Amino acid sequence: MNASVVQLNDPNSMGGWFAPFTNRQYCAWFYWLMVIAALSLVWQVLLAVYKIVVSGGKLYTITSPVFWTMIILNAIGYFSNRLMYSMCLNSV
């Protein structure tokens, strides 16, 4: 493979296939994933509150395992992307 194509020797390039990026613009990826996960988590919580209010305050309306799985996955997605974003900002 030609080094000029991959630019392994350029310190401003990717720096190798497994090296960290050297520019903060790549941290935006984790930021937008964090925003999407936060909005999805808020949507799921509002949906739970809506289901409880519509059913007259009965909590058993949100006992579906799929519903709780989606809330847990969105919460994990939010916190893991928030962690990755802060790690990305502090590493470059």
N, CA, C and O atoms as CSV, one atom per row, in Angstrom:
chain,resi,resn,atom,element,x,y,z
A,1,MET,N,N,0.828,-1.171,0.000
A,1,MET,CA,C,0.000,0.000,0.000
A,1,MET,C,C,0.881,1.246,0.000
A,1,MET,O,O,1.907,1.275,0.680
A,2,ASN,N,N,0.511,2.232,-0.723
A,2,ASN,CA,C,1.285,3.451,-0.844
A,2,ASN,C,C,1.042,4.336,0.381
A,2,ASN,O,O,-0.101,4.569,0.774
A,3,ALA,N,N,2.133,4.826,0.979
A,3,ALA,CA,C,2.006,5.648,2.186
A,3,ALA,C,C,1.363,6.995,1.887
A,3,ALA,O,O,0.784,7.616,2.779
A,4,SER,N,N,1.456,7.450,0.649
A,4,SER,CA,C,0.846,8.737,0.324
A,4,SER,C,C,-0.676,8.631,0.248
A,4,SER,O,O,-1.380,9.625,0.429
A,5,VAL,N,N,-1.179,7.438,-0.019
A,5,VAL,CA,C,-2.625,7.251,-0.062
A,5,VAL,C,C,-3.196,7.226,1.348
A,5,VAL,O,O,-4.194,7.890,1.625
A,6,VAL,N,N,-2.582,6.476,2.225
A,6,VAL,CA,C,-3.069,6.334,3.589
A,6,VAL,C,C,-2.598,7.484,4.472
A,6,VAL,O,O,-3.260,7.811,5.457
A,7,GLN,N,N,-1.481,8.096,4.144
A,7,GLN,CA,C,-0.882,9.212,4.872
A,7,GLN,C,C,-0.582,8.837,6.323
A,7,GLN,O,O,-1.018,9.502,7.262
A,8,LEU,N,N,0.178,7.749,6.473
A,8,LEU,CA,C,0.521,7.294,7.815
A,8,LEU,C,C,1.561,8.197,8.472
A,8,LEU,O,O,1.627,8.259,9.699
A,9,ASN,N,N,2.370,8.896,7.684
A,9,ASN,CA,C,3.437,9.717,8.246
A,9,ASN,C,C,3.006,11.146,8.529
A,9,ASN,O,O,3.761,11.891,9.153
A,10,ASP,N,N,1.846,11.550,8.104
A,10,ASP,CA,C,1.371,12.923,8.299
A,10,ASP,C,C,0.743,13.048,9.687
A,10,ASP,O,O,-0.239,12.363,9.973
A,11,PRO,N,N,1.290,13.913,10.565
A,11,PRO,CA,C,0.730,14.026,11.916
A,11,PRO,C,C,-0.666,14.640,11.943
A,11,PRO,O,O,-1.380,14.482,12.934
A,12,ASN,N,N,-1.072,15.331,10.893
A,12,ASN,CA,C,-2.398,15.932,10.856
A,12,ASN,C,C,-3.449,15.006,10.261
A,12,ASN,O,O,-4.635,15.338,10.247
A,13,SER,N,N,-3.027,13.857,9.776
A,13,SER,CA,C,-3.994,12.911,9.211
A,13,SER,C,C,-4.493,11.993,10.310
A,13,SER,O,O,-4.346,12.287,11.496
A,14,MET,N,N,-5.077,10.894,9.911
A,14,MET,CA,C,-5.654,9.973,10.876
A,14,MET,C,C,-4.583,9.371,11.771
A,14,MET,O,O,-4.890,8.994,12.902
A,15,GLY,N,N,-3.364,9.265,11.325
A,15,GLY,CA,C,-2.272,8.780,12.162
A,15,GLY,C,C,-2.177,7.280,12.212
A,15,GLY,O,O,-1.394,6.767,13.011
A,16,GLY,N,N,-2.894,6.562,11.441
A,16,GLY,CA,C,-2.894,5.112,11.458
A,16,GLY,C,C,-4.306,4.594,11.591
A,16,GLY,O,O,-5.236,5.343,11.892
A,17,TRP,N,N,-4.450,3.337,11.367
A,17,TRP,CA,C,-5.794,2.767,11.375
A,17,TRP,C,C,-6.394,2.686,12.769
A,17,TRP,O,O,-7.613,2.783,12.914
A,18,PHE,N,N,-5.578,2.513,13.793
A,18,PHE,CA,C,-6.110,2.350,15.148
A,18,PHE,C,C,-5.696,3.473,16.088
A,18,PHE,O,O,-5.910,3.379,17.296
A,19,ALA,N,N,-5.114,4.515,15.556
A,19,ALA,CA,C,-4.706,5.657,16.373
A,19,ALA,C,C,-5.897,6.592,16.568
A,19,ALA,O,O,-6.810,6.609,15.742
A,20,PRO,N,N,-5.896,7.363,17.641
A,20,PRO,CA,C,-7.005,8.311,17.833
A,20,PRO,C,C,-6.929,9.447,16.816
A,20,PRO,O,O,-5.858,9.752,16.291
A,21,PHE,N,N,-8.041,10.050,16.551
A,21,PHE,CA,C,-8.082,11.195,15.656
A,21,PHE,C,C,-7.391,12.387,16.314
A,21,PHE,O,O,-7.346,12.492,17.539
A,22,THR,N,N,-6.862,13.270,15.498
A,22,THR,CA,C,-6.113,14.398,16.048
A,22,THR,C,C,-6.872,15.713,15.937
A,22,THR,O,O,-6.279,16.778,16.110
A,23,ASN,N,N,-8.146,15.665,15.659
A,23,ASN,CA,C,-8.915,16.878,15.481
A,23,ASN,C,C,-10.242,16.734,16.227
A,23,ASN,O,O,-10.824,15.650,16.247
A,24,ARG,N,N,-10.716,17.799,16.829
A,24,ARG,CA,C,-11.949,17.742,17.616
A,24,ARG,C,C,-13.204,17.637,16.768
A,24,ARG,O,O,-14.280,17.379,17.309
A,25,GLN,N,N,-13.107,17.825,15.474
A,25,GLN,CA,C,-14.314,17.755,14.654
A,25,GLN,C,C,-14.909,16.353,14.666
A,25,GLN,O,O,-16.102,16.187,14.412
A,26,TYR,N,N,-14.100,15.351,14.955
A,26,TYR,CA,C,-14.616,13.992,15.013
A,26,TYR,C,C,-15.415,13.736,16.283
A,26,TYR,O,O,-16.141,12.745,16.361
A,27,CYS,N,N,-15.297,14.601,17.269
A,27,CYS,CA,C,-16.067,14.453,18.503
A,27,CYS,C,C,-17.538,14.787,18.278
A,27,CYS,O,O,-18.391,14.414,19.084
A,28,ALA,N,N,-17.833,15.475,17.203
A,28,ALA,CA,C,-19.218,15.837,16.918
A,28,ALA,C,C,-20.084,14.600,16.708
A,28,ALA,O,O,-21.289,14.633,16.959
A,29,TRP,N,N,-19.471,13.505,16.244
A,29,TRP,CA,C,-20.208,12.262,16.053
A,29,TRP,C,C,-20.829,11.818,17.368
A,29,TRP,O,O,-22.013,11.481,17.397
A,30,PHE,N,N,-20.075,11.807,18.443
A,30,PHE,CA,C,-20.584,11.392,19.746
A,30,PHE,C,C,-21.580,12.411,20.290
A,30,PHE,O,O,-22.517,12.044,21.000
A,31,TYR,N,N,-21.385,13.684,19.964
A,31,TYR,CA,C,-22.319,14.706,20.409
A,31,TYR,C,C,-23.703,14.471,19.811
A,31,TYR,O,O,-24.704,14.496,20.526
A,32,TRP,N,N,-23.759,14.242,18.504
A,32,TRP,CA,C,-25.062,14.047,17.858
A,32,TRP,C,C,-25.709,12.738,18.271
A,32,TRP,O,O,-26.932,12.671,18.391
A,33,LEU,N,N,-24.918,11.696,18.490
A,33,LEU,CA,C,-25.487,10.450,19.013
A,33,LEU,C,C,-26.058,10.663,20.408
A,33,LEU,O,O,-27.099,10.104,20.753
A,34,MET,N,N,-25.369,11.480,21.213
A,34,MET,CA,C,-25.846,11.780,22.557
A,34,MET,C,C,-27.161,12.562,22.491
A,34,MET,O,O,-28.079,12.285,23.263
A,35,VAL,N,N,-27.264,13.521,21.591
A,35,VAL,CA,C,-28.483,14.311,21.447
A,35,VAL,C,C,-29.647,13.425,21.004
A,35,VAL,O,O,-30.750,13.530,21.541
A,36,ILE,N,N,-29.404,12.561,20.034
A,36,ILE,CA,C,-30.457,11.659,19.545
A,36,ILE,C,C,-30.914,10.716,20.651
A,36,ILE,O,O,-32.112,10.487,20.818
A,37,ALA,N,N,-29.969,10.170,21.403
A,37,ALA,CA,C,-30.327,9.263,22.500
A,37,ALA,C,C,-31.077,10.006,23.601
A,37,ALA,O,O,-32.001,9.451,24.196
A,38,ALA,N,N,-30.696,11.249,23.883
A,38,ALA,CA,C,-31.398,12.033,24.914
A,38,ALA,C,C,-32.822,12.341,24.485
A,38,ALA,O,O,-33.751,12.230,25.284
A,39,LEU,N,N,-32.997,12.724,23.233
A,39,LEU,CA,C,-34.348,13.003,22.735
A,39,LEU,C,C,-35.213,11.743,22.741
A,39,LEU,O,O,-36.400,11.797,23.063
A,40,SER,N,N,-34.620,10.635,22.390
A,40,SER,CA,C,-35.353,9.371,22.401
A,40,SER,C,C,-35.726,8.965,23.828
A,40,SER,O,O,-36.818,8.448,24.065
A,41,LEU,N,N,-34.822,9.198,24.765
A,41,LEU,CA,C,-35.114,8.890,26.167
A,41,LEU,C,C,-36.243,9.779,26.699
A,41,LEU,O,O,-37.139,9.297,27.393
A,42,VAL,N,N,-36.199,11.056,26.378
A,42,VAL,CA,C,-37.270,11.968,26.795
A,42,VAL,C,C,-38.598,11.539,26.184
A,42,VAL,O,O,-39.629,11.576,26.856
A,43,TRP,N,N,-38.582,11.132,24.919
A,43,TRP,CA,C,-39.796,10.667,24.246
A,43,TRP,C,C,-40.371,9.441,24.954
A,43,TRP,O,O,-41.582,9.362,25.162
A,44,GLN,N,N,-39.523,8.493,25.324
A,44,GLN,CA,C,-39.990,7.281,26.004
A,44,GLN,C,C,-40.581,7.615,27.374
A,44,GLN,O,O,-41.598,7.040,27.761
A,45,VAL,N,N,-39.967,8.521,28.100
A,45,VAL,CA,C,-40.475,8.890,29.427
A,45,VAL,C,C,-41.812,9.622,29.287
A,45,VAL,O,O,-42.747,9.363,30.045
A,46,LEU,N,N,-41.900,10.532,28.321
A,46,LEU,CA,C,-43.175,11.218,28.096
A,46,LEU,C,C,-44.265,10.251,27.658
A,46,LEU,O,O,-45.427,10.412,28.033
A,47,LEU,N,N,-43.905,9.262,26.880
A,47,LEU,CA,C,-44.866,8.239,26.466
A,47,LEU,C,C,-45.350,7.433,27.666
A,47,LEU,O,O,-46.530,7.092,27.747
A,48,ALA,N,N,-44.453,7.126,28.596
A,48,ALA,CA,C,-44.840,6.403,29.811
A,48,ALA,C,C,-45.790,7.237,30.654
A,48,ALA,O,O,-46.801,6.734,31.145
A,49,VAL,N,N,-45.461,8.520,30.821
A,49,VAL,CA,C,-46.339,9.396,31.599
A,49,VAL,C,C,-47.698,9.520,30.926
A,49,VAL,O,O,-48.727,9.499,31.602
A,50,TYR,N,N,-47.713,9.648,29.610
A,50,TYR,CA,C,-48.973,9.743,28.870
A,50,TYR,C,C,-49.821,8.481,29.057
A,50,TYR,O,O,-51.029,8.569,29.277
A,51,LYS,N,N,-49.186,7.310,28.969
A,51,LYS,CA,C,-49.937,6.065,29.142
A,51,LYS,C,C,-50.513,5.952,30.544
A,51,LYS,O,O,-51.627,5.457,30.719
A,52,ILE,N,N,-49.768,6.404,31.538
A,52,ILE,CA,C,-50.256,6.345,32.919
A,52,ILE,C,C,-51.418,7.310,33.113
A,52,ILE,O,O,-52.414,6.961,33.746
A,53,VAL,N,N,-51.301,8.514,32.577
A,53,VAL,CA,C,-52.361,9.518,32.729
A,53,VAL,C,C,-53.627,9.086,32.001
A,53,VAL,O,O,-54.725,9.226,32.540
A,54,VAL,N,N,-53.492,8.563,30.787
A,54,VAL,CA,C,-54.658,8.143,30.006
A,54,VAL,C,C,-55.379,6.975,30.669
A,54,VAL,O,O,-56.605,6.884,30.604
A,55,SER,N,N,-54.622,6.080,31.306
A,55,SER,CA,C,-55.253,4.916,31.928
A,55,SER,C,C,-55.821,5.230,33.308
A,55,SER,O,O,-56.331,4.334,33.981
A,56,GLY,N,N,-55.741,6.465,33.733
A,56,GLY,CA,C,-56.317,6.835,35.027
A,56,GLY,C,C,-55.372,6.614,36.190
A,56,GLY,O,O,-55.826,6.403,37.314
A,57,GLY,N,N,-54.084,6.657,35.955
A,57,GLY,CA,C,-53.104,6.505,37.022
A,57,GLY,C,C,-52.721,5.071,37.326
A,57,GLY,O,O,-52.082,4.803,38.344
A,58,LYS,N,N,-53.100,4.150,36.461
A,58,LYS,CA,C,-52.763,2.745,36.693
A,58,LYS,C,C,-51.357,2.465,36.150
A,58,LYS,O,O,-51.097,2.627,34.957
A,59,LEU,N,N,-50.463,2.047,37.038
A,59,LEU,CA,C,-49.074,1.820,36.646
A,59,LEU,C,C,-48.879,0.547,35.833
A,59,LEU,O,O,-47.845,0.396,35.182
A,60,TYR,N,N,-49.824,-0.358,35.849
A,60,TYR,CA,C,-49.641,-1.611,35.115
A,60,TYR,C,C,-49.750,-1.425,33.603
A,60,TYR,O,O,-49.551,-2.381,32.853
A,61,THR,N,N,-50.061,-0.226,33.147
A,61,THR,CA,C,-50.137,0.007,31.699
A,61,THR,C,C,-48.752,0.062,31.059
A,61,THR,O,O,-48.634,-0.056,29.839
A,62,ILE,N,N,-47.700,0.242,31.866
A,62,ILE,CA,C,-46.351,0.290,31.303
A,62,ILE,C,C,-45.510,-0.903,31.774
A,62,ILE,O,O,-44.309,-0.767,32.006
A,63,THR,N,N,-46.136,-2.053,31.910
A,63,THR,CA,C,-45.406,-3.230,32.377
A,63,THR,C,C,-44.839,-4.061,31.238
A,63,THR,O,O,-44.314,-5.149,31.479
A,64,SER,N,N,-44.928,-3.586,30.025
A,64,SER,CA,C,-44.405,-4.333,28.890
A,64,SER,C,C,-42.873,-4.387,28.947
A,64,SER,O,O,-42.229,-3.354,29.131
A,65,PRO,N,N,-42.284,-5.574,28.792
A,65,PRO,CA,C,-40.817,-5.685,28.815
A,65,PRO,C,C,-40.159,-4.915,27.673
A,65,PRO,O,O,-39.056,-4.392,27.828
A,66,VAL,N,N,-40.828,-4.846,26.539
A,66,VAL,CA,C,-40.268,-4.116,25.399
A,66,VAL,C,C,-40.181,-2.630,25.729
A,66,VAL,O,O,-39.209,-1.966,25.369
A,67,PHE,N,N,-41.184,-2.117,26.403
A,67,PHE,CA,C,-41.192,-0.701,26.772
A,67,PHE,C,C,-40.036,-0.376,27.707
A,67,PHE,O,O,-39.325,0.607,27.497
A,68,TRP,N,N,-39.843,-1.196,28.737
A,68,TRP,CA,C,-38.757,-0.961,29.697
A,68,TRP,C,C,-37.393,-1.202,29.066
A,68,TRP,O,O,-36.417,-0.541,29.422
A,69,THR,N,N,-37.320,-2.138,28.138
A,69,THR,CA,C,-36.064,-2.377,27.430
A,69,THR,C,C,-35.671,-1.155,26.621
A,69,THR,O,O,-34.497,-0.786,26.588
A,70,MET,N,N,-36.632,-0.525,25.969
A,70,MET,CA,C,-36.335,0.675,25.188
A,70,MET,C,C,-35.878,1.830,26.087
A,70,MET,O,O,-34.972,2.576,25.716
A,71,ILE,N,N,-36.484,1.980,27.243
A,71,ILE,CA,C,-36.055,3.034,28.169
A,71,ILE,C,C,-34.639,2.769,28.649
A,71,ILE,O,O,-33.819,3.686,28.693
A,72,ILE,N,N,-34.343,1.538,29.007
A,72,ILE,CA,C,-33.009,1.201,29.493
A,72,ILE,C,C,-31.969,1.368,28.391
A,72,ILE,O,O,-30.887,1.899,28.642
A,73,LEU,N,N,-32.278,0.924,27.179
A,73,LEU,CA,C,-31.330,1.067,26.072
A,73,LEU,C,C,-31.081,2.531,25.726
A,73,LEU,O,O,-29.948,2.910,25.429
A,74,ASN,N,N,-32.117,3.350,25.761
A,74,ASN,CA,C,-31.927,4.777,25.492
A,74,ASN,C,C,-31.102,5.444,26.588
A,74,ASN,O,O,-30.275,6.309,26.302
A,75,ALA,N,N,-31.321,5.051,27.830
A,75,ALA,CA,C,-30.537,5.622,28.930
A,75,ALA,C,C,-29.072,5.209,28.822
A,75,ALA,O,O,-28.180,6.034,29.016
A,76,ILE,N,N,-28.822,3.949,28.518
A,76,ILE,CA,C,-27.445,3.482,28.343
A,76,ILE,C,C,-26.794,4.170,27.151
A,76,ILE,O,O,-25.628,4.559,27.214
A,77,GLY,N,N,-27.546,4.321,26.066
A,77,GLY,CA,C,-27.020,5.005,24.888
A,77,GLY,C,C,-26.668,6.446,25.181
A,77,GLY,O,O,-25.635,6.940,24.729
A,78,TYR,N,N,-27.509,7.121,25.927
A,78,TYR,CA,C,-27.228,8.510,26.277
A,78,TYR,C,C,-25.976,8.622,27.127
A,78,TYR,O,O,-25.081,9.408,26.815
A,79,PHE,N,N,-25.904,7.844,28.199
A,79,PHE,CA,C,-24.773,7.973,29.110
A,79,PHE,C,C,-23.469,7.505,28.475
A,79,PHE,O,O,-22.421,8.099,28.727
A,80,SER,N,N,-23.509,6.454,27.655
A,80,SER,CA,C,-22.270,5.998,27.021
A,80,SER,C,C,-21.793,6.996,25.969
A,80,SER,O,O,-20.589,7.222,25.849
A,81,ASN,N,N,-22.699,7.597,25.209
A,81,ASN,CA,C,-22.277,8.600,24.230
A,81,ASN,C,C,-21.828,9.887,24.910
A,81,ASN,O,O,-20.945,10.580,24.404
A,82,ARG,N,N,-22.423,10.211,26.044
A,82,ARG,CA,C,-21.957,11.378,26.798
A,82,ARG,C,C,-20.548,11.141,27.315
A,82,ARG,O,O,-19.708,12.040,27.280
A,83,LEU,N,N,-20.292,9.937,27.791
A,83,LEU,CA,C,-18.960,9.586,28.259
A,83,LEU,C,C,-17.948,9.614,27.112
A,83,LEU,O,O,-16.847,10.143,27.265
A,84,MET,N,N,-18.320,9.051,25.975
A,84,MET,CA,C,-17.410,9.045,24.831
A,84,MET,C,C,-17.150,10.455,24.323
A,84,MET,O,O,-16.031,10.763,23.911
A,85,TYR,N,N,-18.162,11.315,24.345
A,85,TYR,CA,C,-17.974,12.691,23.905
A,85,TYR,C,C,-17.007,13.429,24.822
A,85,TYR,O,O,-16.104,14.118,24.347
A,86,SER,N,N,-17.188,13.288,26.132
A,86,SER,CA,C,-16.283,13.969,27.052
A,86,SER,C,C,-14.873,13.396,26.973
A,86,SER,O,O,-13.900,14.137,27.102
A,87,MET,N,N,-14.750,12.095,26.763
A,87,MET,CA,C,-13.428,11.500,26.595
A,87,MET,C,C,-12.768,11.992,25.312
A,87,MET,O,O,-11.562,12.234,25.284
A,88,CYS,N,N,-13.555,12.138,24.259
A,88,CYS,CA,C,-13.026,12.610,22.986
A,88,CYS,C,C,-12.539,14.050,23.107
A,88,CYS,O,O,-11.471,14.389,22.597
A,89,LEU,N,N,-13.313,14.894,23.775
A,89,LEU,CA,C,-12.899,16.291,23.939
A,89,LEU,C,C,-11.642,16.420,24.772
A,89,LEU,O,O,-10.797,17.270,24.491
A,90,ASN,N,N,-11.506,15.596,25.785
A,90,ASN,CA,C,-10.352,15.693,26.676
A,90,ASN,C,C,-9.117,14.997,26.137
A,90,ASN,O,O,-8.025,15.173,26.676
A,91,SER,N,N,-9.272,14.205,25.077
A,91,SER,CA,C,-8.112,13.475,24.571
A,91,SER,C,C,-7.386,14.217,23.470
A,91,SER,O,O,-6.211,13.949,23.217
A,92,VAL,N,N,-8.062,15.146,22.808
A,92,VAL,CA,C,-7.396,15.873,21.715
A,92,VAL,C,C,-7.190,17.326,22.077
A,92,VAL,O,O,-6.646,18.090,21.279
